Amino acid sequence: MRCVIARFPFDLIKSEVQQSMKGVRPEPITGESVIIGRRHYPVKQVGEIITRQDRRDFSAGEVTRALSRLGFTCRPAPSQEADAAPTALEAASALLGPTGG
């Protein structure tokens, strides 16, 4: 499949992307991610490997679109609000309930 990433054309093939990522340890996911095989990789890490460009040269959206078109499952960035558990102080305050003043 032909696509453009960081203004450069690439001919990407799903099996070649899978082969490129074999043996590569996934970095911690902080943004958008893609599932390749049984592993979850940050989209920028995959983009850097398959394009051989610095990850600052392209956007996660460019790589996400290309990988989605190849048939990979891409996931959005994890939500910080949903993952944030209340602190100990917030939990204790909630247990005490509203104070009258």
PyMOL commands that set and color helices and strands:
alter all, ss='L'
color gray80, all
select helices_A, chain A and resi 14-21+43-51+55-57+60-70+80-83+88-96
alter helices_A, ss='H'
color red, helices_A
select strands_A, chain A and resi 2-5+8-11+33-36+39-42+73-75
alter strands_A, ss='S'
color yellow, strands_A
deselect
rebuild
show_as cartoon
